[in-house]
Amino acid sequence: MGRMGPVVGDQAHEGWVVPVFADGAQGAGSTSARGVLVARRRDDGPRNGDRVRLTYRDGCTVEGAWQDGAVIGGDGIVHHTGGQVRREVIDEAEEWRPAAEVVGWVAGCTCGWRGTHWTRVPAPELADPASRRLAVTGPWVDLAADDEKRVMLEWRRHIEPWQTLEDVEQAAVRQAAAACALDDAVYAARAAGASWPAIGRATGVTCRSALERWSAGG
């Protein structure tokens, strides 16, 4: 999809250039000869073509294709969704749009963050990165390498706090692994007959500290 960023806890921060359409819809990160795959927004309701399940108050359910506010079952019967009916999208239909309809870009992150808008202009002589105007000619939507770096610079600033936290997590893991290795080495030394004063000198602590830390295991 794009650039791999830090993973802190269970949250990944992968970044990519997000195409933007005039109605505010955004690309999902996939492009092909079909155009640009449009991302689903969290507050989107069913789209035409989605497979939807309706659950009525009496527990009965109906499944079918969503079309203009109603569900069309496999038997062709139209089921309306008025009243107390719970609807659930069980299979999302893909929406593709022509790349020529892209009006700009933003930097995006898998955590949900979005950067500031960059406007698409139709000719290189109209481009002005200082004014956040970038040119892509023809039907394609991919930015030139330098322009992509300009857009993604904001994402790099966005991930800086998480990048430092990931560094802390990795350092903590290394420290824990080193502590386990030290414990194993001390127990092996004790099993081989090393004294507590000798272990203290080898580990840079006093004999008493070495005894308190490792005597239970060795």
C-alpha positions, 0 to 999 in steps of 0.5 A: 500500500505504501510506506511502513511506519512504526507499530506501537501496541496494536496500532500500525502506522502505514502511510500512503498517498490518498487520491481525493475526489470532488465529493470528498470520497477518497481512494482506498490505495488500489489502482488498476485499469478499472481506475481508483478503488474508493474507500468506504467511510465509517459513517457510510450506509449501504451502497448499491450492490452491497449484499445486505441482511435485514432483521425484522422485529419478529426475528425474521431475516432477509438477504439481498442486494441493496438498491436505492434504499431497498433490498432485492432478494434472490426471488426478485421481491423488493423488501423496504427498510422502513420501520424498526428493521435492523440492516447489516452489510454482509458483503461490500460491493467495490466502487471504482472511479476513473483516475481522471476524476481525482482532484487532489491528494492527501497523505494518509495513515492506517490509524485514520489520520489525513494530511492537508489537501494538495490540488491537482492541476492539468499541466506542469506549467500550472504546478506550484508545490509552494501553493500545494498544486501538483501536476499529473497529466493524462488519465493517470493519478500517480505522482512523480517521485519528488511530488510524492515525497512532498505529500508524504513529508507531512505523514513523516512528521505525523509518525514521529511521536510513535516512531520514538515510542517504537524505539522505546519498545524495541529497546525495552525488549532488548533490555529484557532479553539481555537481562534473561541472558545475564540470569542464565549466565550467572546460574551457569557460573554458580553451577560451575562453582563460581563464588558470589564475590566473583559473580559480583565483580563480573556483573559490576555489583556488590557481593550482597547485591548479586546474592539478593538478585540471583540466589533464589535461582542459583 
